[in-house]
Every structure is written in C-alpha cells, then in structure tokens.
Amino acid sequence: MEKILFETLNVSEEIKRAIRDMGFEEATPVQSQSIGPMMAGRDIVSQAPTGTGKTCAFGIPLIEGIDSSARSVRALILCPTRELVIQTTDELMKLTKYKHSIRIVPIYGGQNIERQITALKRRPQIIVATPGRLMDHMRRHTIRLGELQYMVLDEADEMLNMGFREDIDTILESVPEKRQTVLFSATMSREILAITKKYLTDPVQIQITKSQITVPSIRQYYLEVSRENKIDVLARLIDVNNYKLSMVFCNTKRQVDELTHEMVARGYEAEGLHGDMKQSQRDRVMESFKNGRTEILIATDVAARGIDVENVEAVFNFDLPEDLEYYVHRIGRTGRANRQGVSYSFVGRREMYKLREIMSYTRAKIKYMKIPKAADIAQVRTRQMMKEILKIMERGNLDVYADSIEKFMMEEEFQEYTIMDVAAAFLSREIPAETFKEIEERPGFSEVFKRKKGRPDRNYRREYDRKGVKRGRRRH
C-alpha cells in the first residue's frame, strides 16, 4: 500500500501542527493502513511489531474523533507494562499539544493509587492503563466506562503472556457493546484470534512485516550522550576517525537546520536536507554530497529516502528514530558494496528502553562505546597538523623563516624559551584549547540499567536522583 503524507490527512489543523512539531512527514506502513479505516469507524486487528508507529496509528483518529468538551472517559488503551503506558501517554500528549481540552491520565501499578484517583477527578477523556491497575480502579468505582467509544488493546500477545486474559475478558465485557475496538499484536496466536472473534466486529485485517534485518558488514555502536553534549561528541567522532563522508540523521527539520548551522560554524563542510527545501535545493545538496564537496549530510528520514551513495563511511543517529524500521533504513546507508560500514547512535538517559527495542527488532548487537577522550582528539589533530608541516619541510625553501626565528630567539625576551616552546605556541594557534577539555557526562546508565524492569537498580537510585544528579551534590 502506498504511504500517505500527514499533511494530506483529513484531520484538524491542531493535530497536523502537532505532527509537524514531532518532525513527522510521512506515515509508516501501519499508520498508512490503520488511520483511514479507523476514522471510518471500522474495528481493526493488526499484526505489527513493536516500534512501527502504532501509537500514532490509533492516536490520531482517536484524538480527532473525541469530543473535547466531554466529561467522561471516551477512550481506553490497555498496555502490558508501566513502561509502555508511560511511553504511549507521552506520545498521545504530543499529539494533543494544541488540543488543550483533551485530558489524558496514565494508570499503572507501582504508582500511588490515591494520586491516580486525584488525577481521575479531572475527568479525562483518555485513559492509558495496565489491566491489573485498571481492575483495581474498576472495583473501587473510581473509573467508569459507561460512555466509552474507543477500546485499544496494544501488544495484546504480551498481555496474554503476562497472564492478563481473565482481566481482559472482564474489561471487554464491562464496556459498552457499541464501541470501536482496535487490537495490535506482534503474533496471531489462537488466543488472540479467539479474542478477535469474540469482541471485534468485522475487523479490517492489517499485517506489517519487518524490514530486511541489518547487514553484518555494519559495526553498530551506541554512546550515552546528554542533549547538550551531542554536537561535541559528533565532532569528536568525525575527527578521531577522520571520516570524509558521513550522514547524520535527526528526527525534525528544525534540528537539521540547527545542527547544520553549528557544524558549519565549527568549520565542517556540512549541508542539511529536509522536506521544506525546494527540489532544486535538494538536488544541489545531493550533487555536492555525491561529489565529496560536502563531507557531512544532515537529514530527516523522509528527505533521505532513496539516497544511494556507495562510499558513506559512517552513519550517526543524532536522534534515535521514532520508527524502528527507520533505524534499518538509516544505517543501511553505510556498508554498501561489501564495504565495512559503521553506525553510531546517541542515546539519552531516558531512551535506553528504545535502544533495547531496536536491538530486539533488528536482532543486532549494538555495542556500548565510551565518548572519545580529549587527549585522543588532540593527538589526532596534532598528527594531522604535523603531517602538513612535514610536507612543507620536504618542499624546502625555509631558510628565510629559520633566520627570522633565530634572530628573535637571540633577543632577551625570548631567551628563556626553547624552539620546542615556539613550535608548541604555533600549534596552539591551530588547535583550540577547547579540544583538550573533557566532556563531563553522568554515570554510565546502561551499566546500572535493570534489563527486565527498565529502571535503575537500588545502588543507582541510592546514589543518584531521578535526573541522574548525584545526591548530596549542590546544584547551581
């Protein structure tokens, strides 16, 4: 099925504006196949892996269809884990950025139930919940679903694996029969088909398959980088490896523009590429990149679609992609024609769950890499400079310069210095002092990240607060 552009959707300008702010231009396969039928009121059963853009697939038509003046729950989204509840809520809140009267409340175990009851008194139209905690609220009568219009079961197979079948039955039998039901599942087991047959009415069948898995010729790394240090780390990786041709992917057009401006200001031959550019501009940028005049191409996913340049040495995920399929497309830009390629992903402290989803989806081992040290960068730049100096010395004709230096060295104010001091001073003019400064990062979060629950272990929580700042340390 042909993909659709979000700008062509028959939805409100508020939603389109929110989607633009999120940096999305083109719908993913699951979004392209789900949004239309759901807006037409059809039930949907979709077999789609994690990370294929499911939240927007049901979130856009759901938010568009809800009466923003309603004072009761109109949409219920069931998720298997608290992490997915939080992730889904965050995505839906981005979609409702300009629909201020739409209220969303996450409901999950492990959080104080009284706090959730207080939030429910705001009369949300959308609830995102785990089955167990939702059942607690239903028994307390703190959640009423008598006016529900939309029922979404996300990662239904995982909910069954976790033993929520009875809860799901109870919940589905408690909501109004006249509703729209949407079910997403990575697999279609007998139990999933039984739920579909019992609770969905003439559903549209959607099946999304995984893209080609990443090729083994690409070495894949991730670095733990805070947002404020990403540009410095990008520059260091390019410098220490002396990459001549590389691609950097960002999730938004604004980020592409800002990063391009910053890299050019630092002296790199960089160009941006995104959907707001005229075709003539995009053609010029691509021609420059293919000819090697542009060393770094900074692009959004949609703008980079169809780019085929064989000698790209490295791909950088400045932002982790929202859609897991895009990760495969991005890193596939390097390692072409049986060459050895390399990719680097910059991961923030709150994005470790997304990195694990990428590894699970691609079945690839993405190795942890430390940020290059300042000394490494200084050494590389010094070696490059010394190679240039060597070429100048080999050409000769330096006598006049040597005489001038010798005369100055004889003067009283220079006598306490050596020729080595003079050479170092000349070198300092070419290599800024900032090169020698270390990048201060928070502790390696991946090393203390609990694999099963997706949160730090006790030792980390004891030593650092929720923002990763060491306890007892004064903030300025």
N, C-alpha and C positions, 0 to 999 in steps of 0.2 A: 504493500500500500504506500502511496506517495505521502511524504511527510507534509505537514502544514506549518505555516508561519503563524506565530501567536497574534501578530497584528491583524491577520485576516479573520480571527475568531469573532463570532457574533456575541461578544460579551461587553460589559460596561467598560468605560474608559478608565475607571478606577482600577479595575483588575489588570487591564493592559499596561497601565502605568506602573503598577506593582511588579508585573512580569519584566518590564523593561529595566526597572531598578535592580532586579535579581540577575540581570545580564542575559536572560534567555531570549533567543530569537526564533529558533526552530524547535518544534515539538519532537520528542523522542518517539520511537515506534509505538510504545504502549500508550503515550498521550495522544498520538495521531489517531489511534484506533478506538480509544475509550471516550474521549471528550464528546464527540458527536452523538453517539448512541446514548450516553448518559444524559446529555442535555435534552435528548428526545424522550427521556423518561424510561428507557429500557433498563432492565436488570442486566448485569454483566458478570461473567465468570472469566477471569483472565489468568492464564498461566504465565507468570513473569518472574524472573529472578530478582533478587534484592538489588536496588541501585539502578533501576531502569526508568526512574522518574514517575513512580506510581502515585506519590503524594499529589503532585500537580494534576495527574490524570483524573483523580476523583475530586481533588480540592477545588479546581477551577469551576467545574459545573455545579458543584455542591454550594460553593460560596455565591455563585451567580444566582442560584435558584432559591436561596434562603431569604425570607422576609426579614430585613434588618431591624424592623420595629417589633419583631416577635419577642415575647417574654417567656418562652418555654423552649425546651430542648428540641431542635428540629433535625439535628444530625448527630449520629453516634458512630465513632470509629473505634473498633476494637483492635488492639495490637498485643502481641505476645509478651513484650518486655517493657520495663520502665524506660530503657534507653530509646526504644522505638517510639514510645509515647512522647517523650521529650523532643525527639528529632522531628516527628510528624507535626507536633504542636508548633514548633519553631517555624517550620516551612509554611504552615497554614497562616501563621501570624504575619509572615512576609507577604502573603497573598492578600491579606486584609488590611494592609498598610494604609490604604486610602478609604477603607470602609470602616470608619471608626466605631460604628454602632454594632458591628459584629463582635461578639464576645466568645472566646474560646477558653475552656478550662481543661487542663490535663488531670487525670485521675489515675494514680498508681500506688502500689504498696511501697512501704518504706518511708512515705511522707506522712506527717501528722494529719490524721483524718479530720480533726477539728478545723485545721487550716483549709482543707478542701471544702468542708461544709460552708465555711465563711465565703469562699470563692463562689460556691454554687448559689449563694444568696444574691449574687449579681445577675442571676437569671441568664446564663449563657445560652446561645443558640447551638453551639457546637461543643461536644464532649469527646475527648480522646482518652481512652481508658484501657487498662488491662482487665481481663474478665474477672479475676478474683476480687480486686478492689471495687469494681463496679457492682458486683453482687453484694458486697458489704453495704454500699450506699442504697441499693435497692431494698435490702432488708430493713434499713433504717428509715426508708421513705424519704431520703434526702435527695434522691434523683427520681424524677417522674418522666416516663417516656410515652405518655398517652398521646402526644401530638407529634411524634417522630415522623419525619418524611424520608430521611436517608439513613440507611444502615450499611456500613462498610466493614468488611472483615479483611484486615490486612495481614499477610503472611499466615493464612489460615492453617496451612500444614504445620507450621511451627507451634501454633496454639494447641493443635491436636497432640503433637509430640510432647508438649508440656502437661498434658492431662486435663485440658480445659473443655473436653467435649460436652460434659454434662452442663457446665456453666454456659456454654454457647447455646445449647438447646434451650435452657431456661430463659436466657436473654431473648433469643429469637421468638420464643413463644409468648413473651411478655410484651412485645412491641406491637403496634398496630399492623394488621394484615395488609392494609392499603399503604404500602411504602415502596420505596425503590431500594433494592439490595444489590450491592457490588461486592464481589469476592475476588481476592487476589491470593494466589498460591504458587509457590515455585514448582510444586509437583501436583499431580492429579491422582491421588490415591483413591481407593474405594470409599473411604470415609468422606473425603472431600466431595466426591461425586454424589454420595448419599445426602450430604447437607445441601448441595446444589439442587438436587431433585426435590427435596422436601421444602426448602424455604425460598427458592428463586422461581420466578415466573417467566417462562420462555426467554431465558437469558441469551444475550449475544456472546458467542464464544470467541475469545481472543487468545492467541498463543504467540508469545515472544520468545525467540531463541537467542542464545548467547552468540556474540560475535566470535570470529576466529580468535583463539587464545593467542596471547603474545608469543612472539618467536623467541627461541632460546639464544639467538645471537645478540640480544639486548641485555646488557647488565643494568639491573634496576636497583636504585638506592633511594632512601629517604633520609632527610635531615630534620631534626626538631628545631624549628625556627620561629621566633615570635614575629609578629607582623612588622614591627618597626625595624627589624634587622634583615628582612628578606632581601632587600636590594643589595646590602653589603655582602651577604652570603652569595648571591647570584654573581656579583662581580668577582668575588674571590674564586669561585669555582671555574669561571671562564678564564681568569688569569693564571691560576695554578696549573690548569690543563692546556692553556694556550689554544683554546678552540677557535677555529677560523670560521666555522659556520654552525650556528645553533638556533633552535627555536624555543621560544618561551611562551607558555600558554597561560592566559588569565581568563577568569570567568565573566568579566564585564568589559564593556567598551571603555568605560571611564578608567579602569585600571590599566588597560592597554595604553591609553593616551598618557597617563601619569608616569607609568614605568618607562615608556619610550622617551619622554622628555628628560627624565632623571638619568637614564643611561647615556643619552646624547650629551647631556651636561657633564658627564664624567669622562667623556672622550671616546665613547664606543660608537662604532658605525651601526646604529640601530634604527629600525623602521617599524611602525605599527601597522596592523591590518585588522580592520573590523567592518561590520555591516553598514556603518554610517558613511563610509567612504564611497566616492563615486567610482564607477567601474574603471575609468581611466587612471585614477589614483592607484587603485588596487593592482592594475596591470603594471604600472610603473614600479611599484614596490616589489612585486614578484619578479619582474625582469632584473631589478637590481640585486635581489637576493640570489637568483639563479646564477647571475654572472659573478657573484662573490664580492660585489661592491658593498653590499650590506652584509655585515657579519652576523647580526642578531635580528631575527624576525620575531616580533612580539605580537601575538594574535589571539583572537577568540576562536572557539571551536568551529563555529559556523563559517567564519571568514576563511579559515584554514582548510576547509573541506576541499578535497580534490588536489591539494598541493602535492606534487611528486618531484622532489629534489633528491637525487641519489646520494650526495655527499654530505648530508647533515650529520655532524659528528655527535651532537648531544641535544636532548630534549629536556626542558625544565618545566615542571608543573609548579609555576609560581603560586597558583591556587589549585587545590585538589578539585577535580571535575565534579559537578553535581551528579552527572550521569556516569555510571561505571563504564558503560560502553565507550564513552569518550576517552577514558584512560587508555584503552586498547588502541583507539584511533590515533591519539596523541603520540604515544611512544613508538608507534609503527612508522613515524616519520624518519626515524633513525634506524640504522642497521639494515639499510637497503642493499640489494645486490650482493648479499653474503658478506657485507662488511660488519665489523664489530661496532655496535651502537651502545649508547649509554643514556639512561634517563635518571633525573633527579626530581624527587617530589618534596616540596617544603610543607611540613606538617606542623600545625599549631597544637597546643596542649589539648584543646577540645576536639581535635579531629582524628584522634587515634582510632576511634570506632570506625570512621570512614576508611582509614588505611587498611584495617583488618577486612572490611567488606571488599575492598579492591583486591586484596591478596586471595580471599576466598573465591571471588568471582573469576579472576584470571588464572587461579591455581599457580601463581608465580611467587617466588621467594624474593621479596623486596628487602634488601639488606640495609641495616642501620649504618649511617656514616656520620662521623663527627665533623663539625664545621672546621674547614681548614684553618690552621693556626696562622697568626700574623707573620710569624717567622718564616713559614713556608712561602707565603706570598712575597715577602721581602726578598727572599732568596731567589725566587723565580724572576722577579723584576730586575734584580741586580745581575743575574746571569744574562738576561736578555740585553741589558744595557752594556755589559762587558763584551758581549759578542759584537755589538755595534761598534764599540770602542776598538776592538781588535781589528775589525775591517778597516777603520780609519788609520790605525797604526800601520797596517800592511800596505796601505797606499803610499805611506811616507809623506815627505814634504812637511814635516812638523818642526823643522829646526827653528823657524822664526818664533813659534809658540814656546818651544823649550827655552830659548834665550830669554824671552819675556818673563817666564816663570822663574828662571834662575836669578834674574835681576831683582825681582820682587822678593825672593827668598833671602837675598842678602840684606834687605832693609831691616832695620832694628825691630819694627813691629811684627815682622814675620819670623824672626829668628827662633822663637820658642816653639814653632810648628815644624812638622816634617812634611815631606812630599806626600806621605800617606794621609795626613790630615787634609791637605789641599784636595787630593783625589776624593776623599770622603765628602768634603764640602760640596764639590761639583756634583757628586752622585746624589746628595740630599736635595739638590735643586730639581732633579729629575724624578725622584721617588719621594712623594709627600710623607710627612711624619705620620699621617693618619694610617698609612699602610702597616705600621708597626703596632697599632692599637688592637688589643684583643676584643672580640665581640663577647659581651657578657650575656650569658643565657641562663635561664632557670635550670634546675636539675633535670637530668635525662628522664623524662616522664615515661618513656617506653620501658625503661628498666624496672619501674615500680608499678607499671600498669597491670592490673589484675586481668588475666586473659578471659576468664569466664564472665565476670560481672561487669567488666568495662569501667572499673573505677580504681583509684589508687589503693594500695594496701595500707594496713594500720600504721606502719612505720612512717610512710609518706604523710598521712593525714596528721600524725602526731607532730611532725617536724615542720610541715608547710600548710598554709591556709588554702582556701578554695581557689584563690587566684595564683597559687604557686609561689607566694611570698613567704620566706622563712619566718616562722613565728618568733616573736621577740625582737625582730628587726624593725627599727623605726622607718616609717615611710615618709618620703619627702615630696 
